[in-house]
Amino acid sequence: MSREPEIAGPRRDAEWLEIAALRVESTCAEIVGRSPAISAVVAAIERFAPYKGTVLVTGESGTGKELVVRALHQRGPFADGPLVSFNCSNLVNGLAEAQLFGHSKGAFTHAHEASLGCFRQAQLGTLLLDEIGELPLGMQAKLLRVADSLEVQPVGSTETVRLELRLLAATNRNLHEMVKSGSFRADLYYRLDVASIKLPALRDRIDDVGPLTAHFVERYNRTFGKHIRWISRRALDLLHAHRWPGNVRELAHAIERAVLLNEDDRIDVDDLPGELAESIKSERPSVGGAERPTDPAREAGGRIKPLDDIPRDAVEQSLRRARGDCAKAARILGISRPAIYRKMVRLGISNASVRRYRGFPLPGVTRSAAGRPAPSYPVWNQ
């Protein structure tokens, strides 16, 4: 690999990963990732898409429900028709029925023109009822009737219109709990939940952060005319350590900011939103309810260091103290077990090292001059 131009300042000392090496090809409507959780979502899309049946798409806000809906439409029986999305939280009191089913001219005050309503707009296509959990109870019975009969009667008309469409619904709320509390009709829930796809939170598919980062860097490179090619290992570690309460949408906004404000071809920690590091510090719990100021991962006063600041010798010391028990070593460091596994990979701490700490004999291992196995992705150290 050709050497990149020298850069000045702290960025010169960082270890850089080529963003293209993190990329994973999207196989389904820009749904990016290769974790088991997202692979299950893609498999469900492929299974349900060819059929006309209703699908309920659930998941926290920002997980990508709209991508699943698009994929179901594009692979469905009405792919050549319109995809109409209606947000149920936008229903207006007194006009809800007209918004859904349409109205004839003069049906009510200010009805100067006839309106199709979202159901008839989606004729021979797909209708998404987004945020279905916000639908008022009074409208739920009427929606159930239309979903069962696939016929609508516009407000002010005596005629019914036969529908030919696919109905999808999406929500970030727990409809099952809403049924228990009486705020959502059980019969409508069962009608919508013919098949369901639940989107995992990003914290439950953290291995997809790298591919998603590469995906968003490429997108915003095109949008802003930038040429970001590199990301520092410490910046990627920070992205992996964050809990992402806003899910993929929050990650997209963080990368958009980094690309937009960047003046060179690389992303470092300073280019990411400052609240990422602060949230990680506040999320890191104490061990057993008590601070351990002697732990190598803690600063004076017992405050846990950010994951980026935990050096190799601290990880190795914790493994020695835990006699190769990674879960116990993670508790010593004040981090999660998946976090210590990721840290071991990035620091080149092999399974052979762990066996040594457990007292097993160490087989021969070929290592680089720096004492680490050669990485499997392009790395450039300046």
TORKOL-4160 file (C-alpha; in steps of 0.2 Angstrom, whole numbers, padded with zeros to 4 digits, m for minus):
382
<pt num="1" X="0000" Y="0000" Z="0000"/>
<pt num="2" X="0007" Y="0017" Z="m0004"/>
<pt num="3" X="0011" Y="0029" Z="0010"/>
<pt num="4" X="m0001" Y="0043" Z="0013"/>
<pt num="5" X="0005" Y="0061" Z="0015"/>
<pt num="6" X="0012" Y="0066" Z="0032"/>
<pt num="7" X="0000" Y="0075" Z="0043"/>
<pt num="8" X="0003" Y="0086" Z="0058"/>
<pt num="9" X="m0003" Y="0086" Z="0076"/>
<pt num="10" X="m0010" Y="0072" Z="0087"/>
<pt num="11" X="m0018" Y="0064" Z="0071"/>
<pt num="12" X="m0001" Y="0059" Z="0066"/>
<pt num="13" X="0001" Y="0046" Z="0080"/>
<pt num="14" X="m0016" Y="0037" Z="0077"/>
<pt num="15" X="m0017" Y="0020" Z="0069"/>
<pt num="16" X="m0028" Y="0022" Z="0054"/>
<pt num="17" X="m0040" Y="0009" Z="0046"/>
<pt num="18" X="m0046" Y="0010" Z="0028"/>
<pt num="19" X="m0064" Y="0013" Z="0028"/>
<pt num="20" X="m0067" Y="0003" Z="0012"/>
<pt num="21" X="m0061" Y="m0012" Z="0021"/>
<pt num="22" X="m0075" Y="m0011" Z="0034"/>
<pt num="23" X="m0088" Y="m0011" Z="0020"/>
<pt num="24" X="m0101" Y="m0025" Z="0018"/>
<pt num="25" X="m0112" Y="m0026" Z="0002"/>
<pt num="26" X="m0130" Y="m0023" Z="0006"/>
<pt num="27" X="m0141" Y="m0037" Z="m0001"/>
<pt num="28" X="m0158" Y="m0030" Z="0003"/>
<pt num="29" X="m0164" Y="m0012" Z="0001"/>
<pt num="30" X="m0148" Y="m0004" Z="0009"/>
<pt num="31" X="m0150" Y="m0015" Z="0025"/>
<pt num="32" X="m0132" Y="m0016" Z="0030"/>
<pt num="33" X="m0124" Y="m0028" Z="0042"/>
<pt num="34" X="m0119" Y="m0046" Z="0044"/>
<pt num="35" X="m0124" Y="m0049" Z="0062"/>
<pt num="36" X="m0135" Y="m0064" Z="0066"/>
<pt num="37" X="m0149" Y="m0052" Z="0071"/>
<pt num="38" X="m0149" Y="m0042" Z="0055"/>
<pt num="39" X="m0147" Y="m0058" Z="0045"/>
<pt num="40" X="m0163" Y="m0065" Z="0053"/>
<pt num="41" X="m0172" Y="m0049" Z="0047"/>
<pt num="42" X="m0166" Y="m0051" Z="0029"/>
<pt num="43" X="m0172" Y="m0069" Z="0029"/>
<pt num="44" X="m0189" Y="m0064" Z="0036"/>
<pt num="45" X="m0191" Y="m0051" Z="0022"/>
<pt num="46" X="m0186" Y="m0064" Z="0009"/>
<pt num="47" X="m0199" Y="m0076" Z="0016"/>
<pt num="48" X="m0214" Y="m0063" Z="0018"/>
<pt num="49" X="m0211" Y="m0051" Z="0003"/>
<pt num="50" X="m0218" Y="m0062" Z="m0011"/>
<pt num="51" X="m0235" Y="m0063" Z="m0003"/>
<pt num="52" X="m0250" Y="m0051" Z="m0001"/>
<pt num="53" X="m0252" Y="m0054" Z="0018"/>
<pt num="54" X="m0251" Y="m0040" Z="0031"/>
<pt num="55" X="m0234" Y="m0038" Z="0040"/>
<pt num="56" X="m0231" Y="m0029" Z="0056"/>
<pt num="57" X="m0214" Y="m0021" Z="0057"/>
<pt num="58" X="m0209" Y="m0016" Z="0075"/>
<pt num="59" X="m0193" Y="m0009" Z="0083"/>
<pt num="60" X="m0186" Y="0006" Z="0092"/>
<pt num="61" X="m0186" Y="0022" Z="0084"/>
<pt num="62" X="m0171" Y="0024" Z="0072"/>
<pt num="63" X="m0168" Y="0005" Z="0069"/>
<pt num="64" X="m0173" Y="0006" Z="0050"/>
<pt num="65" X="m0191" Y="0001" Z="0049"/>
<pt num="66" X="m0193" Y="0011" Z="0033"/>
<pt num="67" X="m0180" Y="0001" Z="0025"/>
<pt num="68" X="m0189" Y="m0015" Z="0029"/>
<pt num="69" X="m0205" Y="m0008" Z="0022"/>
<pt num="70" X="m0197" Y="m0003" Z="0006"/>
<pt num="71" X="m0189" Y="m0020" Z="0004"/>
<pt num="72" X="m0206" Y="m0028" Z="0007"/>
<pt num="73" X="m0214" Y="m0017" Z="m0006"/>
<pt num="74" X="m0200" Y="m0019" Z="m0019"/>
<pt num="75" X="m0201" Y="m0038" Z="m0018"/>
<pt num="76" X="m0220" Y="m0039" Z="m0016"/>
<pt num="77" X="m0234" Y="m0043" Z="m0028"/>
<pt num="78" X="m0237" Y="m0024" Z="m0030"/>
<pt num="79" X="m0220" Y="m0018" Z="m0033"/>
<pt num="80" X="m0225" Y="m0008" Z="m0049"/>
<pt num="81" X="m0238" Y="0002" Z="m0039"/>
<pt num="82" X="m0236" Y="0016" Z="m0027"/>
<pt num="83" X="m0229" Y="0015" Z="m0009"/>
<pt num="84" X="m0240" Y="0026" Z="0001"/>
<pt num="85" X="m0235" Y="0030" Z="0019"/>
<pt num="86" X="m0247" Y="0037" Z="0031"/>
<pt num="87" X="m0242" Y="0042" Z="0049"/>
<pt num="88" X="m0256" Y="0039" Z="0061"/>
<pt num="89" X="m0250" Y="0052" Z="0073"/>
<pt num="90" X="m0255" Y="0065" Z="0060"/>
<pt num="91" X="m0273" Y="0061" Z="0061"/>
<pt num="92" X="m0284" Y="0077" Z="0064"/>
<pt num="93" X="m0299" Y="0076" Z="0075"/>
<pt num="94" X="m0314" Y="0076" Z="0065"/>
<pt num="95" X="m0305" Y="0073" Z="0049"/>
<pt num="96" X="m0297" Y="0056" Z="0053"/>
<pt num="97" X="m0310" Y="0046" Z="0043"/>
<pt num="98" X="m0308" Y="0057" Z="0028"/>
<pt num="99" X="m0289" Y="0056" Z="0029"/>
<pt num="100" X="m0289" Y="0037" Z="0029"/>
<pt num="101" X="m0304" Y="0034" Z="0017"/>
<pt num="102" X="m0306" Y="0050" Z="0007"/>
<pt num="103" X="m0321" Y="0061" Z="0005"/>
<pt num="104" X="m0332" Y="0067" Z="m0009"/>
<pt num="105" X="m0334" Y="0086" Z="m0014"/>
<pt num="106" X="m0345" Y="0095" Z="m0002"/>
<pt num="107" X="m0345" Y="0081" Z="0011"/>
<pt num="108" X="m0341" Y="0094" Z="0025"/>
<pt num="109" X="m0336" Y="0112" Z="0027"/>
<pt num="110" X="m0321" Y="0117" Z="0016"/>
<pt num="111" X="m0322" Y="0100" Z="0007"/>
<pt num="112" X="m0321" Y="0110" Z="m0010"/>
<pt num="113" X="m0313" Y="0096" Z="m0019"/>
<pt num="114" X="m0314" Y="0077" Z="m0017"/>
<pt num="115" X="m0300" Y="0067" Z="m0009"/>
<pt num="116" X="m0295" Y="0050" Z="m0012"/>
<pt num="117" X="m0288" Y="0046" Z="0006"/>
<pt num="118" X="m0272" Y="0036" Z="0009"/>
<pt num="119" X="m0281" Y="0019" Z="0006"/>
<pt num="120" X="m0287" Y="0024" Z="m0012"/>
<pt num="121" X="m0270" Y="0032" Z="m0015"/>
<pt num="122" X="m0262" Y="0015" Z="m0012"/>
<pt num="123" X="m0273" Y="0006" Z="m0024"/>
<pt num="124" X="m0263" Y="m0008" Z="m0033"/>
<pt num="125" X="m0248" Y="m0004" Z="m0022"/>
<pt num="126" X="m0243" Y="m0004" Z="m0004"/>
<pt num="127" X="m0250" Y="0006" Z="0011"/>
<pt num="128" X="m0239" Y="0008" Z="0026"/>
<pt num="129" X="m0249" Y="0014" Z="0042"/>
<pt num="130" X="m0234" Y="0021" Z="0051"/>
<pt num="131" X="m0235" Y="0023" Z="0070"/>
<pt num="132" X="m0250" Y="0012" Z="0071"/>
<pt num="133" X="m0249" Y="0013" Z="0090"/>
<pt num="134" X="m0255" Y="0031" Z="0089"/>
<pt num="135" X="m0271" Y="0027" Z="0081"/>
<pt num="136" X="m0286" Y="0033" Z="0092"/>
<pt num="137" X="m0297" Y="0019" Z="0098"/>
<pt num="138" X="m0312" Y="0026" Z="0089"/>
<pt num="139" X="m0303" Y="0023" Z="0073"/>
<pt num="140" X="m0297" Y="0006" Z="0076"/>
<pt num="141" X="m0314" Y="m0002" Z="0074"/>
<pt num="142" X="m0316" Y="0006" Z="0057"/>
<pt num="143" X="m0298" Y="0002" Z="0052"/>
<pt num="144" X="m0302" Y="m0016" Z="0056"/>
<pt num="145" X="m0317" Y="m0017" Z="0045"/>
<pt num="146" X="m0308" Y="m0010" Z="0030"/>
<pt num="147" X="m0293" Y="m0022" Z="0033"/>
<pt num="148" X="m0305" Y="m0037" Z="0034"/>
<pt num="149" X="m0316" Y="m0032" Z="0019"/>
<pt num="150" X="m0303" Y="m0022" Z="0009"/>
<pt num="151" X="m0318" Y="m0010" Z="0005"/>
<pt num="152" X="m0319" Y="0009" Z="0009"/>
<pt num="153" X="m0333" Y="0021" Z="0009"/>
<pt num="154" X="m0328" Y="0039" Z="0007"/>
<pt num="155" X="m0335" Y="0052" Z="0018"/>
<pt num="156" X="m0351" Y="0059" Z="0010"/>
<pt num="157" X="m0353" Y="0045" Z="m0002"/>
<pt num="158" X="m0365" Y="0031" Z="m0003"/>
<pt num="159" X="m0353" Y="0020" Z="m0014"/>
<pt num="160" X="m0340" Y="0008" Z="m0008"/>
<pt num="161" X="m0324" Y="0006" Z="m0017"/>
<pt num="162" X="m0315" Y="m0011" Z="m0018"/>
<pt num="163" X="m0297" Y="m0010" Z="m0014"/>
<pt num="164" X="m0283" Y="m0021" Z="m0021"/>
<pt num="165" X="m0267" Y="m0017" Z="m0011"/>
<pt num="166" X="m0255" Y="m0024" Z="0002"/>
<pt num="167" X="m0256" Y="m0017" Z="0020"/>
<pt num="168" X="m0241" Y="m0015" Z="0031"/>
<pt num="169" X="m0240" Y="m0007" Z="0048"/>
<pt num="170" X="m0226" Y="m0001" Z="0059"/>
<pt num="171" X="m0223" Y="0005" Z="0076"/>
<pt num="172" X="m0210" Y="0008" Z="0090"/>
<pt num="173" X="m0223" Y="0004" Z="0103"/>
<pt num="174" X="m0227" Y="m0013" Z="0111"/>
<pt num="175" X="m0244" Y="m0017" Z="0104"/>
<pt num="176" X="m0245" Y="m0032" Z="0115"/>
<pt num="177" X="m0244" Y="m0022" Z="0131"/>
<pt num="178" X="m0256" Y="m0009" Z="0124"/>
<pt num="179" X="m0269" Y="m0023" Z="0121"/>
<pt num="180" X="m0267" Y="m0028" Z="0139"/>
<pt num="181" X="m0269" Y="m0010" Z="0145"/>
<pt num="182" X="m0284" Y="m0008" Z="0134"/>
<pt num="183" X="m0277" Y="0006" Z="0123"/>
<pt num="184" X="m0276" Y="m0005" Z="0108"/>
<pt num="185" X="m0290" Y="m0017" Z="0101"/>
<pt num="186" X="m0285" Y="m0035" Z="0102"/>
<pt num="187" X="m0294" Y="m0040" Z="0086"/>
<pt num="188" X="m0285" Y="m0026" Z="0076"/>
<pt num="189" X="m0268" Y="m0032" Z="0084"/>
<pt num="190" X="m0271" Y="m0050" Z="0078"/>
<pt num="191" X="m0277" Y="m0044" Z="0061"/>
<pt num="192" X="m0261" Y="m0034" Z="0058"/>
<pt num="193" X="m0249" Y="m0046" Z="0066"/>
<pt num="194" X="m0252" Y="m0060" Z="0053"/>
<pt num="195" X="m0233" Y="m0059" Z="0051"/>
<pt num="196" X="m0221" Y="m0048" Z="0060"/>
<pt num="197" X="m0203" Y="m0042" Z="0058"/>
<pt num="198" X="m0194" Y="m0035" Z="0073"/>
<pt num="199" X="m0179" Y="m0024" Z="0070"/>
<pt num="200" X="m0165" Y="m0026" Z="0083"/>
<pt num="201" X="m0158" Y="m0011" Z="0092"/>
<pt num="202" X="m0140" Y="m0006" Z="0086"/>
<pt num="203" X="m0133" Y="m0010" Z="0104"/>
<pt num="204" X="m0139" Y="m0028" Z="0100"/>
<pt num="205" X="m0130" Y="m0029" Z="0083"/>
<pt num="206" X="m0114" Y="m0019" Z="0088"/>
<pt num="207" X="m0103" Y="m0029" Z="0076"/>
<pt num="208" X="m0113" Y="m0020" Z="0062"/>
<pt num="209" X="m0106" Y="m0003" Z="0068"/>
<pt num="210" X="m0091" Y="m0004" Z="0056"/>
<pt num="211" X="m0100" Y="m0009" Z="0040"/>
<pt num="212" X="m0113" Y="0004" Z="0044"/>
<pt num="213" X="m0100" Y="0018" Z="0047"/>
<pt num="214" X="m0092" Y="0013" Z="0030"/>
<pt num="215" X="m0110" Y="0014" Z="0022"/>
<pt num="216" X="m0113" Y="0031" Z="0029"/>
<pt num="217" X="m0096" Y="0038" Z="0025"/>
<pt num="218" X="m0098" Y="0033" Z="0007"/>
<pt num="219" X="m0116" Y="0041" Z="0007"/>
<pt num="220" X="m0110" Y="0058" Z="0014"/>
<pt num="221" X="m0095" Y="0058" Z="0003"/>
<pt num="222" X="m0106" Y="0058" Z="m0011"/>
<pt num="223" X="m0118" Y="0071" Z="m0003"/>
<pt num="224" X="m0105" Y="0083" Z="0002"/>
<pt num="225" X="m0092" Y="0080" Z="m0012"/>
<pt num="226" X="m0079" Y="0074" Z="0001"/>
<pt num="227" X="m0066" Y="0060" Z="0000"/>
<pt num="228" X="m0065" Y="0053" Z="0018"/>
<pt num="229" X="m0054" Y="0037" Z="0016"/>
<pt num="230" X="m0048" Y="0033" Z="0034"/>
<pt num="231" X="m0054" Y="0031" Z="0052"/>
<pt num="232" X="m0043" Y="0030" Z="0067"/>
<pt num="233" X="m0044" Y="0014" Z="0077"/>
<pt num="234" X="m0048" Y="0024" Z="0093"/>
<pt num="235" X="m0063" Y="0033" Z="0084"/>
<pt num="236" X="m0070" Y="0016" Z="0078"/>
<pt num="237" X="m0067" Y="0009" Z="0096"/>
<pt num="238" X="m0077" Y="0024" Z="0102"/>
<pt num="239" X="m0091" Y="0020" Z="0090"/>
<pt num="240" X="m0092" Y="0002" Z="0096"/>
<pt num="241" X="m0092" Y="0007" Z="0114"/>
<pt num="242" X="m0107" Y="0019" Z="0113"/>
<pt num="243" X="m0124" Y="0012" Z="0117"/>
<pt num="244" X="m0133" Y="0021" Z="0103"/>
<pt num="245" X="m0150" Y="0025" Z="0111"/>
<pt num="246" X="m0155" Y="0033" Z="0094"/>
<pt num="247" X="m0150" Y="0017" Z="0085"/>
<pt num="248" X="m0144" Y="0018" Z="0067"/>
<pt num="249" X="m0152" Y="0035" Z="0064"/>
<pt num="250" X="m0140" Y="0042" Z="0078"/>
<pt num="251" X="m0125" Y="0034" Z="0070"/>
<pt num="252" X="m0130" Y="0041" Z="0053"/>
<pt num="253" X="m0131" Y="0059" Z="0061"/>
<pt num="254" X="m0114" Y="0056" Z="0069"/>
<pt num="255" X="m0105" Y="0051" Z="0053"/>
<pt num="256" X="m0114" Y="0065" Z="0043"/>
<pt num="257" X="m0107" Y="0078" Z="0055"/>
<pt num="258" X="m0090" Y="0070" Z="0055"/>
<pt num="259" X="m0089" Y="0070" Z="0036"/>
<pt num="260" X="m0097" Y="0087" Z="0034"/>
<pt num="261" X="m0085" Y="0096" Z="0046"/>
<pt num="262" X="m0069" Y="0086" Z="0040"/>
<pt num="263" X="m0055" Y="0096" Z="0032"/>
<pt num="264" X="m0045" Y="0081" Z="0026"/>
<pt num="265" X="m0047" Y="0063" Z="0022"/>
<pt num="266" X="m0049" Y="0054" Z="0039"/>
<pt num="267" X="m0060" Y="0053" Z="0054"/>
<pt num="268" X="m0053" Y="0054" Z="0071"/>
<pt num="269" X="m0061" Y="0055" Z="0089"/>
<pt num="270" X="m0061" Y="0074" Z="0088"/>
<pt num="271" X="m0072" Y="0073" Z="0073"/>
<pt num="272" X="m0086" Y="0064" Z="0082"/>
<pt num="273" X="m0099" Y="0072" Z="0093"/>
<pt num="274" X="m0092" Y="0075" Z="0110"/>
<pt num="275" X="m0107" Y="0068" Z="0119"/>
<pt num="276" X="m0102" Y="0050" Z="0113"/>
<pt num="277" X="m0087" Y="0050" Z="0125"/>
<pt num="278" X="m0097" Y="0058" Z="0139"/>
<pt num="279" X="m0111" Y="0045" Z="0137"/>
<pt num="280" X="m0099" Y="0031" Z="0138"/>
<pt num="281" X="m0091" Y="0037" Z="0154"/>
<pt num="282" X="m0108" Y="0039" Z="0162"/>
<pt num="283" X="m0114" Y="0022" Z="0156"/>
<pt num="284" X="m0099" Y="0013" Z="0163"/>
<pt num="285" X="m0106" Y="0005" Z="0180"/>
<pt num="286" X="m0096" Y="0002" Z="0195"/>
<pt num="287" X="m0092" Y="m0016" Z="0199"/>
<pt num="288" X="m0102" Y="m0024" Z="0213"/>
<pt num="289" X="m0108" Y="m0007" Z="0218"/>
<pt num="290" X="m0091" Y="m0002" Z="0224"/>
<pt num="291" X="m0077" Y="0007" Z="0216"/>
<pt num="292" X="m0060" Y="m0001" Z="0214"/>
<pt num="293" X="m0047" Y="0012" Z="0213"/>
<pt num="294" X="m0033" Y="m0001" Z="0211"/>
<pt num="295" X="m0040" Y="m0008" Z="0195"/>
<pt num="296" X="m0029" Y="m0004" Z="0180"/>
<pt num="297" X="m0044" Y="0003" Z="0170"/>
<pt num="298" X="m0048" Y="0016" Z="0183"/>
<pt num="299" X="m0041" Y="0034" Z="0185"/>
<pt num="300" X="m0038" Y="0042" Z="0202"/>
<pt num="301" X="m0054" Y="0043" Z="0212"/>
<pt num="302" X="m0061" Y="0027" Z="0204"/>
<pt num="303" X="m0068" Y="0035" Z="0188"/>
<pt num="304" X="m0068" Y="0022" Z="0174"/>
<pt num="305" X="m0057" Y="0027" Z="0160"/>
<pt num="306" X="m0065" Y="0027" Z="0142"/>
<pt num="307" X="m0062" Y="0011" Z="0133"/>
<pt num="308" X="m0050" Y="0020" Z="0121"/>
<pt num="309" X="m0038" Y="0024" Z="0136"/>
<pt num="310" X="m0037" Y="0006" Z="0142"/>
<pt num="311" X="m0019" Y="0001" Z="0137"/>
<pt num="312" X="m0014" Y="m0016" Z="0132"/>
<pt num="313" X="m0004" Y="m0019" Z="0148"/>
<pt num="314" X="m0020" Y="m0016" Z="0158"/>
<pt num="315" X="m0030" Y="m0029" Z="0148"/>
<pt num="316" X="m0016" Y="m0041" Z="0150"/>
<pt num="317" X="m0015" Y="m0038" Z="0169"/>
<pt num="318" X="m0033" Y="m0040" Z="0171"/>
<pt num="319" X="m0032" Y="m0057" Z="0162"/>
<pt num="320" X="m0018" Y="m0062" Z="0173"/>
<pt num="321" X="m0027" Y="m0058" Z="0189"/>
<pt num="322" X="m0043" Y="m0067" Z="0182"/>
<pt num="323" X="m0032" Y="m0082" Z="0177"/>
<pt num="324" X="m0038" Y="m0081" Z="0159"/>
<pt num="325" X="m0057" Y="m0079" Z="0164"/>
<pt num="326" X="m0062" Y="m0066" Z="0151"/>
<pt num="327" X="m0079" Y="m0062" Z="0160"/>
<pt num="328" X="m0069" Y="m0059" Z="0177"/>
<pt num="329" X="m0056" Y="m0049" Z="0168"/>
<pt num="330" X="m0070" Y="m0038" Z="0160"/>
<pt num="331" X="m0077" Y="m0035" Z="0178"/>
<pt num="332" X="m0060" Y="m0030" Z="0184"/>
<pt num="333" X="m0059" Y="m0017" Z="0170"/>
<pt num="334" X="m0077" Y="m0011" Z="0173"/>
<pt num="335" X="m0082" Y="m0016" Z="0155"/>
<pt num="336" X="m0094" Y="m0029" Z="0147"/>
<pt num="337" X="m0088" Y="m0046" Z="0142"/>
<pt num="338" X="m0091" Y="m0042" Z="0123"/>
<pt num="339" X="m0081" Y="m0026" Z="0125"/>
<pt num="340" X="m0066" Y="m0035" Z="0132"/>
<pt num="341" X="m0067" Y="m0047" Z="0118"/>
<pt num="342" X="m0067" Y="m0033" Z="0105"/>
<pt num="343" X="m0052" Y="m0025" Z="0114"/>
<pt num="344" X="m0042" Y="m0041" Z="0114"/>
<pt num="345" X="m0045" Y="m0042" Z="0095"/>
<pt num="346" X="m0039" Y="m0025" Z="0092"/>
<pt num="347" X="m0024" Y="m0026" Z="0103"/>
<pt num="348" X="m0019" Y="m0043" Z="0096"/>
<pt num="349" X="m0021" Y="m0053" Z="0112"/>
<pt num="350" X="m0023" Y="m0070" Z="0105"/>
<pt num="351" X="m0032" Y="m0086" Z="0112"/>
<pt num="352" X="m0015" Y="m0093" Z="0115"/>
<pt num="353" X="m0011" Y="m0079" Z="0127"/>
<pt num="354" X="m0027" Y="m0082" Z="0137"/>
<pt num="355" X="m0022" Y="m0101" Z="0138"/>
<pt num="356" X="m0006" Y="m0095" Z="0145"/>
<pt num="357" X="m0014" Y="m0086" Z="0159"/>
<pt num="358" X="m0024" Y="m0101" Z="0163"/>
<pt num="359" X="m0008" Y="m0111" Z="0165"/>
<pt num="360" X="m0009" Y="m0121" Z="0149"/>
<pt num="361" X="0007" Y="m0122" Z="0138"/>
<pt num="362" X="0009" Y="m0109" Z="0125"/>
<pt num="363" X="0010" Y="m0116" Z="0107"/>
<pt num="364" X="0021" Y="m0108" Z="0095"/>
<pt num="365" X="0014" Y="m0092" Z="0088"/>
<pt num="366" X="0021" Y="m0082" Z="0074"/>
<pt num="367" X="0020" Y="m0063" Z="0078"/>
<pt num="368" X="0025" Y="m0047" Z="0070"/>
<pt num="369" X="0040" Y="m0037" Z="0076"/>
<pt num="370" X="0029" Y="m0026" Z="0086"/>
<pt num="371" X="0023" Y="m0042" Z="0095"/>
<pt num="372" X="0006" Y="m0042" Z="0087"/>
<pt num="373" X="m0002" Y="m0054" Z="0074"/>
<pt num="374" X="m0003" Y="m0045" Z="0057"/>
<pt num="375" X="m0020" Y="m0037" Z="0055"/>
<pt num="376" X="m0032" Y="m0044" Z="0042"/>
<pt num="377" X="m0037" Y="m0027" Z="0036"/>
<pt num="378" X="m0027" Y="m0013" Z="0029"/>
<pt num="379" X="m0019" Y="m0003" Z="0042"/>
<pt num="380" X="m0007" Y="0012" Z="0041"/>
<pt num="381" X="0003" Y="0019" Z="0056"/>
<pt num="382" X="0010" Y="0036" Z="0054"/>
